[in-house]
Amino acid sequence: MAVNVAVVGATGAVGDLIRKVLVERSFPIKSIKFLASEKSAGKPVEFAGKQYTVEPIRAEAFAGVQIVLSSTPGSVSKEFSPIAAKAGAIVVDNSSAWRMDPDCPLVVPEVNADQLHHIKKGIVANPNCVAIPLCVALKPLHDISPVKRIVVATYQSSSGKGAKGLVDFNAQVSAWAAGKPVPAPTAHRAQLAGNVITLDWTLDPNGFTEEENKVINETKKILGDATIGVSPTCVRVPVKVAHSEAVTVEFARPISVADARAALAKAPGVVFMDDVKGEFPQPIHAEGSDHTFVGRVRQDPSNPNALCLWVVADNLRKGAASNAVQCAEELVKRGIVK
């Protein structure tokens, strides 16, 4: 079934990538249009070898659209995603605006695609770029023995700040490598070249950053268990693309390393890398891929019910654009789109 699609926020970093992913994955498109702010309206964009003109985001632009792939700031999403849904579209929204809304499913297709059958507001929320690969990695283990507690430290790339973050980082790295004074940061909250930043996000009243609280809340919702304990520390590291995660996960019952490795090796969306063979996931493996790379699986020496593992995924693709397109694919495949 071919469908009518609109890409909202089409000129942003994730919007650009959504266009690419739609072509790569041969998404069934009947018609497509590209929407953005008034500032970007009128600009040309290329899609599948053809040129399109970006239209301004407005209510009438959603007439006849069946699926909207939206990547805008939360304030824009709060205004226009309900308008698109009211016009009859199902919106897959990349902002954080709808993620914790109980009437909006928060979906990672490899984990909880069944939630797409419960779209009350016409909006599907695309999760945070850390929570997505974390849940992809944990789902096959959660199916063996329920997850009780997760302790995760993240190593998040500069591109998590968007194109401005990479401009900032590249300027810093060039100066740092040449032994010249490093320019003051503009997107990141401190120098990233040769450094790591633990407060590259807004600090919330509970002492955790906004990013860390997203990981706590969204992981529980995706895995469908509000009792799971989640303790994250999110850190920005001098890497261009792909987020890494050091995960310690406690289960209701012990899972052997052998059983965990076997489950991960056959799990959808996972590339298992075998440290016995000298393989270990790195950002350079994940960049440009829609898969979640998992390795370094080992028994936690301090807890017989816990395992340690290392997870890496492209934050722009699986952490944003590709997961959104995969949600759209499921909407079509399951006959949810009318």
C-alpha positions, 0 to 999 in steps of 0.5 A, spaced: 500 500 500 503 506 497 501 512 502 501 520 502 507 522 506 509 529 509 516 530 512 515 536 517 522 539 519 524 537 512 530 542 512 533 540 519 539 534 520 533 529 522 529 531 516 534 531 511 536 524 514 529 522 513 529 523 506 535 519 505 532 513 509 525 513 506 529 512 499 534 507 502 528 503 505 524 503 499 518 506 503 511 505 499 510 513 497 504 515 493 505 522 494 510 526 498 511 533 501 516 537 505 514 542 510 518 547 514 518 554 518 517 560 514 524 561 514 526 555 510 519 555 505 521 556 498 528 552 499 529 546 494 530 539 497 532 533 493 528 526 494 529 520 490 532 524 484 527 529 484 526 536 486 521 539 491 520 546 494 519 546 501 512 548 503 511 552 510 508 548 516 500 550 516 494 546 517 492 546 510 498 542 508 496 536 511 490 535 507 490 528 504 496 526 508 496 519 511 503 519 515 507 525 517 514 524 519 515 530 524 522 533 526 521 540 529 522 543 536 517 541 541 513 547 541 512 547 534 510 539 535 505 541 540 501 546 535 502 542 529 502 535 530 495 535 533 492 539 527 495 534 522 492 528 526 485 532 526 486 532 518 486 524 518 494 523 518 498 519 523 504 523 526 510 520 528 513 525 532 521 526 533 520 531 539 520 530 546 513 533 546 508 527 546 513 521 549 510 521 556 503 522 554 499 516 556 495 517 550 501 517 545 505 510 544 512 511 545 515 506 540 521 502 538 519 497 533 523 491 535 521 492 542 513 494 542 510 495 535 504 492 538 503 499 541 501 502 534 494 499 535 493 504 541 494 510 538 488 515 541 491 522 539 493 520 532 500 521 534 506 516 535 512 518 539 519 517 537 523 515 543 530 519 545 536 517 542 539 513 548 533 509 550 532 506 543 538 502 543 538 501 550 531 498 549 533 494 543 539 491 546 535 489 553 528 486 550 531 479 548 534 479 555 527 482 558 523 476 554 528 471 558 528 474 565 524 481 567 529 487 568 529 489 575 534 495 575 538 498 569 545 502 571 547 506 564 553 511 563 552 514 556 558 516 551 554 521 547 556 524 540 557 531 538 551 530 533 546 529 538 546 537 539 545 537 531 549 540 525 551 546 530 554 541 535 558 538 529 560 545 527 562 547 534 566 540 535 570 541 528 572 548 529 575 545 536 578 539 534 582 543 528 584 548 533 586 543 538 590 538 534 594 544 531 596 546 538 592 553 537 587 556 542 581 552 542 575 557 540 569 558 545 564 553 545 557 555 542 553 549 541 556 545 547 556 547 554 564 546 554 570 545 550 569 538 547 575 537 543 580 532 548 574 533 553 568 530 556 562 534 558 557 531 564 552 537 563 551 538 556 544 538 558 539 542 562 539 540 569 533 538 572 531 540 580 532 532 582 539 533 580 539 529 574 539 532 567 533 533 562 537 527 558 538 523 564 530 524 566 528 522 559 532 515 559 529 514 566 522 515 564 522 513 557 525 506 558 520 504 563 514 506 558 518 502 552 519 496 556 512 497 559 514 496 566 514 502 571 517 499 576 524 498 573 529 502 576 533 506 571 540 510 574 543 514 568 549 518 567 549 522 560 556 524 558 558 528 551 564 525 548 569 527 543 565 523 537 562 525 531 556 520 530 553 514 534 552 514 542 555 508 546 552 506 553 555 502 558 550 498 561 549 494 568 542 490 568 539 486 574 534 481 572 529 478 576 532 471 575 539 470 573 541 469 565 547 466 563 552 469 559 551 464 554 544 464 554 544 472 553 549 472 548 545 467 544 539 471 545 542 477 542 545 474 536 538 472 534 535 478 536 531 483 531 535 490 530 541 487 533 548 486 531 552 482 536 559 482 536 563 477 540 569 479 544 571 472 544 573 473 537 576 480 538 570 484 536 567 490 540 562 495 538 565 502 536 561 508 534 565 507 527 561 501 526 554 504 528 555 510 524 550 510 518 547 503 520 540 502 522 542 497 527 544 496 534 551 493 536 552 490 542 558 486 545 562 485 551 557 481 555 559 479 561 557 477 568 557 482 573 561 480 579 558 484 584 551 481 583 549 474 580 542 476 577 546 482 573 550 482 566 554 488 563 554 489 556 556 495 551 551 498 546 552 502 540 548 506 535 547 511 530 544 517 534 541 520 528 539 514 524 536 508 529 536 514 535 531 518 530 530 518 523 530 510 522 526 509 528 521 514 525 521 511 518 520 504 521 514 506 525 511 508 519 513 501 515 509 498 521 503 502 520 503 500 513 504 493 514 499 492 520 494 496 516 493 501 521 494 507 516 487 508 512 
